[in-house]
Amino acid sequence: MKHAVITGAAHGIGKALAHRFAQEGYAITGVDIDAAGAARVERELNARFVITDLRSDTGIARVLPKLIQGKPIDVLIHNAGINAVGRFPDISIENHERVIAVNFYAPMLLTAALLKADLFAKGASIVFISSLSHYTSYPGAATYAATKSGLASYARSLSIALAPQNIHVTTVFPGPTRTAHARRHSPHNTREEKRMPPEKLAHHVFRGVQKKKHLIVPGATNRMVALLGKWCPPLMAYAMRKIILEKL
């Protein structure tokens, strides 16, 4: 039985990923701060969870001993993420720091610790859930966008460094997804039905991992938006300002 470790697995995209990989016979270890949500997923999947706060070094350090006791890791998915939305100067420094800690520091520190402890199976995959904002910007959530672009850059370099060890690195760039997180931080939810269901995103991620893809932009619409962001930055900057910033 293969082993998948998924951060932020109690809700939303992480929960959908846990279900998708469990359907394929993977043993699931989730990492989450929400003990009640984790308990529900544990019952649904016969999974196990490490309950910890990834905002702190001690919280990250708590994960390692739990994983040493389990199977080697075949797939590690860095999915946990938080946001801070609003006019940039109105967001407190503390909230900016929390976003950076969970979205950026935690994946780097946890990956480094697991590599140092040699906990990856041969041919393992490390998956970083970035964001379509890497291509389009995210006015109103600039720190979130910065952490997600930082993850993409980190993953690109890590992929080269780990290739001799036969560890594959995949970066995923989801667009708007139908989750409570998206509803909570969106300036409006009138088009929620057009957001990608997390189960569909999880399917894209699973197939991409199996095919050892380096980059996944799930969905034709998201791929088109990513291309526009890459080749027509002024157009996308104008669109994002109208769609998000002016509605805050």
C-alpha positions in Angstrom: 0.0 0.0 0.0 1.4 3.4 -1.0 1.4 6.3 1.4 0.2 9.9 0.7 0.8 12.7 3.2 -1.5 15.7 2.6 -1.5 19.0 4.6 -4.7 20.8 5.1 -6.6 17.6 4.5 -9.6 18.2 6.8 -11.5 20.4 4.4 -11.8 21.6 0.8 -9.2 20.7 -1.7 -7.2 18.8 0.8 -10.1 16.6 1.8 -10.9 16.0 -1.9 -7.3 14.9 -2.4 -7.4 12.6 0.5 -10.6 10.9 -0.8 -9.1 10.7 -4.4 -5.9 9.1 -3.3 -7.6 6.8 -0.8 -9.9 5.6 -3.7 -6.7 4.4 -5.4 -5.5 2.4 -2.4 -3.2 4.9 -0.8 -2.9 5.0 3.0 -3.6 8.6 4.0 -1.9 10.8 6.6 -3.4 14.2 7.0 -1.9 17.2 8.7 -4.3 19.9 9.9 -5.1 22.3 12.7 -8.8 21.4 12.8 -9.2 18.4 15.1 -12.9 18.1 14.5 -12.7 18.2 10.7 -9.8 15.7 10.9 -11.8 13.3 13.0 -14.5 13.3 10.3 -12.1 12.5 7.5 -10.4 9.8 9.7 -13.8 8.1 10.0 -14.6 8.4 6.3 -11.3 7.0 5.1 -9.7 5.2 8.0 -7.0 7.8 7.7 -4.7 9.1 10.4 -4.0 12.7 11.2 -1.3 14.8 12.8 -3.1 17.8 14.5 -0.7 20.7 14.5 -0.4 24.4 13.7 1.9 24.9 10.7 2.3 28.6 11.5 5.0 27.8 14.1 8.3 26.0 14.0 7.2 23.8 16.9 4.0 22.9 15.0 6.1 21.9 12.0 8.5 19.9 14.2 5.6 18.0 15.7 4.9 16.4 12.3 8.2 14.6 11.8 8.1 12.1 14.7 4.6 11.0 13.6 5.8 10.3 10.0 8.9 8.5 11.1 6.6 5.9 12.7 4.7 5.3 9.5 5.3 4.0 6.0 7.8 5.7 3.6 6.1 8.6 1.8 5.2 8.0 -1.8 3.3 11.3 -2.3 3.6 14.5 -0.2 1.1 17.2 -1.1 1.6 20.7 0.3 -2.0 21.9 0.2 -2.5 23.8 3.5 -3.0 27.5 2.9 -4.6 30.6 4.4 -5.4 34.1 3.1 -5.7 37.7 4.2 -7.9 39.8 1.9 -8.4 43.5 1.9 -6.8 46.8 0.9 -3.1 46.0 1.4 -2.3 48.7 4.1 -5.4 47.7 6.0 -4.3 44.1 6.6 -2.3 43.8 9.9 1.4 42.8 9.8 0.5 39.8 11.9 -1.9 38.5 9.3 0.6 39.0 6.5 3.1 37.0 8.6 0.6 34.2 9.2 0.0 33.8 5.5 3.7 33.7 4.8 4.3 31.2 7.6 1.6 28.7 6.5 1.8 29.1 2.7 5.5 29.4 2.2 7.7 28.7 5.2 5.9 25.5 6.3 6.2 23.7 2.9 9.9 24.5 2.7 10.7 23.6 6.3 8.7 20.4 6.3 10.1 19.3 2.9 13.7 19.9 4.2 13.0 18.0 7.4 11.5 15.0 5.6 14.4 14.9 3.1 16.9 15.0 5.9 15.2 12.2 7.7 15.1 10.2 4.4 11.4 9.4 4.7 10.6 9.4 1.0 10.1 6.1 -0.9 11.9 5.5 -4.1 10.2 7.3 -7.0 8.3 9.5 -4.6 6.4 12.7 -5.7 6.2 16.1 -3.9 3.3 18.2 -4.9 3.0 22.0 -4.3 -0.5 23.6 -4.6 0.3 27.0 -5.9 -2.4 29.2 -7.5 -3.5 30.7 -10.8 -2.6 34.0 -9.3 1.0 33.1 -10.2 0.1 34.0 -13.7 -2.6 36.7 -13.2 -1.8 38.5 -9.9 -4.3 38.7 -7.0 -5.0 42.3 -6.0 -6.5 42.4 -2.6 -4.5 39.4 -1.5 -1.0 40.4 -2.6 0.8 38.4 0.2 -1.1 35.2 -0.7 -0.1 35.7 -4.3 3.5 36.2 -3.3 3.6 33.0 -1.3 2.1 31.0 -4.1 4.5 32.4 -6.7 7.3 31.7 -4.2 6.2 28.1 -3.9 6.3 27.8 -7.7 9.9 29.1 -7.8 11.0 26.9 -5.0 9.4 23.8 -6.6 11.1 24.6 -9.9 14.6 24.7 -8.3 13.8 21.7 -6.0 12.8 19.6 -9.0 16.3 20.0 -10.5 18.0 19.3 -7.2 16.0 16.1 -6.4 16.0 14.6 -9.9 19.2 12.5 -9.2 17.4 11.0 -6.1 14.4 9.9 -8.3 12.1 12.2 -6.4 9.6 14.0 -8.7 8.2 17.5 -8.1 4.9 18.7 -9.4 3.4 22.2 -9.1 -0.4 22.8 -9.4 -2.0 26.1 -10.3 -5.7 25.9 -9.4 -8.1 28.6 -10.4 -11.3 29.5 -8.5 -12.4 26.3 -6.7 -15.8 25.6 -5.0 -14.6 25.6 -1.4 -15.5 27.3 1.9 -12.1 29.0 1.7 -13.0 30.6 -1.7 -16.5 31.7 -0.4 -14.9 33.2 2.7 -12.4 35.3 0.8 -14.2 36.2 -2.4 -15.6 39.7 -2.8 -18.8 38.1 -4.2 -20.0 34.6 -4.7 -22.6 35.1 -7.4 -20.7 32.8 -9.9 -19.8 30.1 -7.4 -21.4 27.4 -9.6 -18.7 28.1 -12.2 -15.9 27.4 -9.9 -14.2 24.0 -10.3 -15.4 21.4 -7.8 -12.6 20.3 -5.5 -13.2 16.6 -6.5 -12.5 17.5 -10.1 -9.3 19.3 -9.1 -8.2 16.3 -7.1 -8.7 14.1 -10.1 -6.4 16.4 -12.2 -3.8 16.3 -9.4 -3.9 12.5 -9.1 -3.6 12.0 -12.9 -0.7 14.5 -13.0 1.1 12.7 -10.3 0.7 9.4 -12.0 2.0 10.9 -15.2 4.9 12.6 -13.4 3.9 16.0 -14.8 6.0 19.0 -13.6 3.2 21.6 -14.1 -0.6 21.2 -13.8 -3.0 24.0 -14.7 -6.3 22.2 -14.3 -9.1 23.0 -16.7 -9.3 24.6 -20.2 -10.5 28.0 -18.8 -7.7 28.2 -16.3 -5.1 27.3 -19.0 -6.5 30.1 -21.2 -6.3 32.6 -18.3 -2.8 31.5 -17.5 -1.7 32.1 -21.1 -3.3 35.6 -21.1 -1.6 36.4 -17.9 1.7 35.3 -19.3 1.5 37.0 -22.7 -0.8 40.0 -22.0 0.0 41.1 -18.4 -1.6 44.6 -18.8 -4.9 43.1 -19.9 -5.0 40.7 -17.0 -4.0 43.4 -14.5 -6.9 45.5 -15.7 -9.3 42.5 -15.5 -8.2 41.5 -12.0 -8.5 45.1 -10.7 -12.1 45.2 -12.0 -13.0 41.7 -10.9 -11.5 41.7 -7.4 -9.9 44.9 -6.1 -12.7 47.4 -7.0 -15.3 45.0 -5.4 -13.5 44.8 -2.0 
